[in-house]
Amino acid sequence: MKIAVVGAGLCGLKAARELAEFAEIRVFEPHDVGGLVASWGEGFSIEKFYHHCFRDDRFLIDEIRNCGLKSKLVWKIAKTGFAVDGRIYPLNTPFEILRYPYMSLVDKIKLAKFTIKSRRMNYEDFDDVGVIEGIRKELGENLLEKFFMPLLRSKFGENAEEVSYAWLLGRVAIRSNRKFAGEEIGYIRHGFHQLIEKMREGLDIVRERAKIKRAKKWDVNGESFDAVVFTAPLPELGELKERLGLPEIKYQSSICALVGAKRSLTDDIYWVNIADEMSFGAIIEHTNFMPIEDYGIHLIYLASYSTPEGWLFSMSDDEIAKLFVGDLRKLGMDEKDVRWIRIFRAKYSGPIYEKGYARKITPYKVADGFYIAGMTSKPNYPERSMNGSIRAGLEVAEEVKKDLL
Ligand SMILES: Cc1cc2nc3c(=O)[nH]c(=O)nc-3n(C[C@H](O)[C@H](O)[C@H](O)COP(=O)(O)OP(=O)(O)OC[C@H]3O[C@@H](n4cnc5c(N)ncnc54)[C@H](O)[C@@H]3O)c2cc1C
């Protein structure tokens, strides 16, 4: 039995590992092994796109344990903040939240009640409701405009208005793990690349873009396979996508600038959302979470979301770097504080969870011998994550075993 796994992100690696015992597995990956969790670095290793995990990420944590890395998984309260009018406000403790001047006390109470209530709501019931409509009804115009719109614009850009309320509810419910002083998140000390290295061990990875054809069996790059497990973004299927009757899913693109800086930008805050009009929507200062001694330099991500056709995505790396450094000035960081800046981009960084998205979730089996898993699978609804992709990799492998082995 020969199986092709397309894509060596977390989902493809997990599926390949699960199936390797039972079949001959070939993994096709033209870019970095690790996909969106791939790393970069000189003298250290850091994810190209910021990554952390949550206490409820059972499948990811199990994988970290299976790979012998559990002792390196650290949990810490990561401080968050909001940048308004060029100033960064910490928003962690009840005291900091009460002191925040851009929201009335009534709105702060409404927001706190909403966070608690959303954990009890079944987000799938709100898949056909627009996020703007949902927030306006539950929390009113003021919170929508002043608090949520900047977050939505920074996450979904020009597609913000199409997003479903289910996405917001799911995100608040699944991902909020607040303690008194802030939100607790996890990270594998010295980087997730250690997990990727363990997961890829022993796998036959062909560094080619997979071109798939329906022949007597399945043909991938001229080689015949009994089954294909496809974990790459759906547009990569080309015309096969329509022949398999797969839905039209819109994707967002990500651009992350990683800045090596001489000083900290956000003091002790890990994650800052930006309310002001800027070219990036969030600042994630990695070395406010992990010790700077691990890297020898302050590491700061500037994150921006676009679409594959969006104006930002079509700019060159130099142009983006210039634009971002210009905006850093508005937050008090000078060009001379920036030692280097690297631009990383992902064309398909996640689905846009628009209204009615739940009906587009892809089943694992889409044709005889053809399976799909990854960001469009059920475990990644209503927000994609490392945990969701590892779970999808595990579940698709179970399905393949049930059918073929
Ligand atoms: C900016 C950013 C921040 C994130 N932060 C977090 C976080 O903090 N916590 C969290 O849990 N998740 C986070 N995520 C999400 C997480 O990275 C993804 O959900 C997860 O890594 C997706 O894994 P995957 O294997 O499903 O897909 P991918 O990682 O996209 O893997 C798919 C692979 O397929 C390959 N491929 C594409 N075309 C072909 C082809 N034709 N042939 C062969 N291979 C192909 C690609 O190169 C890629 O390696 C973040 C994502 C981004 C973009």
The ligand as an SDF file (V2000), in Angstrom:
LIG
                    3D

 53 58  0  0  0  0  0  0  0  0999 V2000
    0.4660   34.6270   11.4470 C   0  0  0  0  0  0  0  0  0  0  0  0
   -0.0040   33.3110   12.0070 C   0  0  0  0  0  0  0  0  0  0  0  0
    0.0070   33.1130   13.3750 C   0  0  0  0  0  0  0  0  0  0  0  0
   -0.4680   31.9270   13.9300 C   0  0  0  0  0  0  0  0  0  0  0  0
   -0.4200   31.7660   15.2710 N   0  0  0  0  0  0  0  0  0  0  0  0
   -0.9040   30.6320   15.8090 C   0  0  0  0  0  0  0  0  0  0  0  0
   -0.8370   30.4340   17.2170 C   0  0  0  0  0  0  0  0  0  0  0  0
   -0.3340   31.2850   17.9460 O   0  0  0  0  0  0  0  0  0  0  0  0
   -1.3490   29.2760   17.7200 N   0  0  0  0  0  0  0  0  0  0  0  0
   -1.9060   28.3090   16.9310 C   0  0  0  0  0  0  0  0  0  0  0  0
   -2.3520   27.2810   17.4390 O   0  0  0  0  0  0  0  0  0  0  0  0
   -1.9560   28.4760   15.5920 N   0  0  0  0  0  0  0  0  0  0  0  0
   -1.4860   29.6030   15.0150 C   0  0  0  0  0  0  0  0  0  0  0  0
   -1.5140   29.7580   13.6660 N   0  0  0  0  0  0  0  0  0  0  0  0
   -2.1890   28.7290   12.8500 C   0  0  0  0  0  0  0  0  0  0  0  0
   -1.3350   27.4990   12.6120 C   0  0  0  0  0  0  0  0  0  0  0  0
   -0.0470   27.8720   12.1650 O   0  0  0  0  0  0  0  0  0  0  0  0
   -2.0040   26.6740   11.5130 C   0  0  0  0  0  0  0  0  0  0  0  0
   -3.3580   26.4800   11.8130 O   0  0  0  0  0  0  0  0  0  0  0  0
   -1.3640   25.3030   11.3260 C   0  0  0  0  0  0  0  0  0  0  0  0
    0.0340   25.3780   11.3850 O   0  0  0  0  0  0  0  0  0  0  0  0
   -1.7930   24.7760    9.9700 C   0  0  0  0  0  0  0  0  0  0  0  0
   -1.1810   23.5300    9.7010 O   0  0  0  0  0  0  0  0  0  0  0  0
   -1.5730   22.7440    8.3860 P   0  0  0  0  0  0  0  0  0  0  0  0
   -0.6580   21.5880    8.2780 O   0  0  0  0  0  0  0  0  0  0  0  0
   -3.0280   22.4700    8.3880 O   0  0  0  0  0  0  0  0  0  0  0  0
   -1.3530   23.7700    7.1860 O   0  0  0  0  0  0  0  0  0  0  0  0
    0.0070   24.4240    6.6410 P   0  0  0  0  0  0  0  0  0  0  0  0
    0.9290   24.7210    7.7540 O   0  0  0  0  0  0  0  0  0  0  0  0
   -0.4190   25.5280    5.7360 O   0  0  0  0  0  0  0  0  0  0  0  0
    0.6730   23.2570    5.7740 O   0  0  0  0  0  0  0  0  0  0  0  0
    0.3310   22.9990    4.4420 C   0  0  0  0  0  0  0  0  0  0  0  0
    1.6050   22.6650    3.6800 C   0  0  0  0  0  0  0  0  0  0  0  0
    1.2780   22.3480    2.3320 O   0  0  0  0  0  0  0  0  0  0  0  0
    2.3400   22.8120    1.5180 C   0  0  0  0  0  0  0  0  0  0  0  0
    1.9010   22.8820    0.1200 N   0  0  0  0  0  0  0  0  0  0  0  0
    1.2150   23.8920   -0.4850 C   0  0  0  0  0  0  0  0  0  0  0  0
    0.9900   23.5670   -1.7730 N   0  0  0  0  0  0  0  0  0  0  0  0
    1.5220   22.3430   -1.9690 C   0  0  0  0  0  0  0  0  0  0  0  0
    1.5890   21.4700   -3.0830 C   0  0  0  0  0  0  0  0  0  0  0  0
    1.0320   21.7440   -4.2660 N   0  0  0  0  0  0  0  0  0  0  0  0
    2.2450   20.2810   -2.9390 N   0  0  0  0  0  0  0  0  0  0  0  0
    2.7890   19.9310   -1.7410 C   0  0  0  0  0  0  0  0  0  0  0  0
    2.7220   20.7130   -0.6520 N   0  0  0  0  0  0  0  0  0  0  0  0
    2.1040   21.9020   -0.7660 C   0  0  0  0  0  0  0  0  0  0  0  0
    2.6860   24.1480    2.1200 C   0  0  0  0  0  0  0  0  0  0  0  0
    3.9680   24.5820    1.7280 O   0  0  0  0  0  0  0  0  0  0  0  0
    2.5880   23.8330    3.6180 C   0  0  0  0  0  0  0  0  0  0  0  0
    3.8220   23.4460    4.1460 O   0  0  0  0  0  0  0  0  0  0  0  0
   -0.9960   30.9140   13.0780 C   0  0  0  0  0  0  0  0  0  0  0  0
   -0.9770   31.0980   11.6960 C   0  0  0  0  0  0  0  0  0  0  0  0
   -0.4820   32.2750   11.1620 C   0  0  0  0  0  0  0  0  0  0  0  0
   -0.4640   32.4590    9.6860 C   0  0  0  0  0  0  0  0  0  0  0  0
  1  2  1  0
  2  3  1  0
  2 52  2  0
  3  4  2  0
  4  5  1  0
  4 50  1  0
  5  6  2  0
  6  7  1  0
  6 13  1  0
  7  8  2  0
  7  9  1  0
  9 10  1  0
 10 11  2  0
 10 12  1  0
 12 13  2  0
 13 14  1  0
 14 15  1  0
 14 50  1  0
 15 16  1  0
 16 17  1  0
 16 18  1  0
 18 19  1  0
 18 20  1  0
 20 21  1  0
 20 22  1  0
 22 23  1  0
 23 24  1  0
 24 25  2  0
 24 26  1  0
 24 27  1  0
 27 28  1  0
 28 29  2  0
 28 30  1  0
 28 31  1  0
 31 32  1  0
 32 33  1  0
 33 34  1  0
 33 48  1  0
 34 35  1  0
 35 36  1  0
 35 46  1  0
 36 37  1  0
 36 45  1  0
 37 38  2  0
 38 39  1  0
 39 40  1  0
 39 45  2  0
 40 41  1  0
 40 42  2  0
 42 43  1  0
 43 44  2  0
 44 45  1  0
 46 47  1  0
 46 48  1  0
 48 49  1  0
 50 51  2  0
 51 52  1  0
 52 53  1  0
M  END
$$$$
